[in-house]
């Protein structure tokens, strides 16, 4: 009976760990997609109106709960991407006068294991000037 109990406990523990790891992998994949989507959106913004893009890059941080220049500043409770538990922040570490604008996307979420994040960064330049 004791051996059976130990085996059952081990199997339940293994199943629990597997489920937790699968959930984390799924969330990390989704977060990567949200970061990539933001980078593609930024490319479109740059290509559509470089002057407006440069103007918006003067704000150091944007909360991108939806892909739009709506909420300047860090994300807070209630700023999750619609229907998810993910937050997406865009930051521009430059001073706004550089020829190349650096953009960094941070997508993060919290679960029972703590806070996790995925980061993506790229540089933007006015491609028409080349």
C-alpha positions in Angstrom: 0.0 0.0 0.0 2.8 2.4 0.9 4.7 1.7 -2.3 1.5 2.3 -4.3 1.0 5.6 -2.5 4.6 6.7 -3.2 4.1 5.8 -6.9 0.8 7.7 -7.1 2.3 10.8 -5.4 5.3 10.7 -7.8 3.0 10.5 -10.8 0.8 13.3 -9.7 3.8 15.4 -9.0 5.2 14.7 -12.4 1.9 15.5 -14.1 1.6 18.7 -12.1 5.2 19.8 -13.1 4.5 18.9 -16.8 1.3 20.9 -16.8 3.1 23.9 -15.2 5.9 23.7 -17.8 3.5 23.4 -20.7 1.6 26.4 -19.5 4.7 28.5 -19.1 5.9 27.5 -22.6 2.5 28.5 -24.1 2.6 31.8 -22.3 6.2 32.5 -23.4 5.2 31.7 -27.0 2.2 34.1 -26.8 4.3 36.8 -25.2 6.8 36.5 -28.0 4.0 36.8 -30.6 2.7 40.0 -28.8 6.3 41.4 -28.9 6.8 40.6 -32.5 3.4 42.1 -33.4 4.4 45.3 -31.7 7.6 45.5 -33.6 5.7 45.0 -36.9 3.2 47.6 -35.9 6.1 50.0 -35.1 7.5 49.4 -38.6 4.2 50.3 -40.1 4.0 53.5 -38.0 7.5 54.5 -39.1 6.8 53.8 -42.7 3.4 55.6 -42.5 4.6 58.9 -41.0 8.3 59.1 -39.8 7.8 62.5 -38.3 4.9 61.3 -36.1 7.0 58.2 -35.2 9.9 60.4 -34.1 7.5 62.6 -32.1 6.0 59.6 -30.3 9.5 58.2 -29.6 10.2 61.3 -27.4 8.0 59.7 -24.8 10.3 57.2 -23.0 7.6 54.6 -22.2 4.3 53.5 -23.7 1.8 50.9 -22.5 0.5 49.1 -25.6 -2.6 47.3 -24.3 -3.7 47.8 -27.9 -1.5 48.7 -30.8 -1.9 52.4 -30.8 -0.3 55.6 -29.3 -3.0 55.7 -26.6 -1.4 55.3 -23.2 2.0 57.0 -22.5 3.7 55.7 -19.4 4.2 52.3 -17.7 1.4 49.8 -17.6 -0.7 49.3 -14.5 -3.5 47.1 -13.4 -6.2 47.1 -16.0 -3.8 47.7 -18.9 -3.6 44.1 -19.9 -3.8 43.2 -23.6 -7.5 42.5 -24.1 -8.6 39.1 -22.9 -5.2 38.1 -21.6 -3.1 38.5 -18.5 -0.2 40.0 -20.5 1.1 43.6 -20.3 3.1 45.1 -23.2 5.4 48.1 -22.7 7.3 49.9 -25.3 10.3 52.0 -24.4 12.5 54.3 -26.3 15.9 54.6 -24.6 17.2 57.3 -27.0 17.0 61.0 -26.4 14.9 61.6 -29.5 17.6 63.3 -31.5 19.5 60.2 -32.8 19.3 59.2 -36.4 18.5 55.7 -35.4 15.7 55.2 -32.9 16.0 52.2 -30.6 12.8 50.6 -29.5 12.4 47.9 -26.8 9.3 45.8 -26.2 8.7 44.1 -22.9 5.8 41.7 -22.6 5.3 40.4 -19.1 2.8 38.3 -17.1 2.4 37.0 -13.6 1.4 33.5 -12.6 1.8 31.3 -9.5 5.6 31.0 -10.1 6.1 34.8 -10.2 6.6 37.4 -12.9 7.9 36.4 -16.3 8.9 38.5 -19.3 9.9 38.4 -22.9 11.9 41.2 -24.4 12.5 42.3 -28.0 14.4 45.2 -29.3 15.1 46.7 -32.7 16.4 49.9 -34.3 14.5 52.1 -36.6 15.8 54.6 -39.1 14.2 56.6 -41.9 14.8 54.2 -44.7 13.9 56.9 -47.3 17.1 58.7 -46.5 19.4 55.9 -47.7 
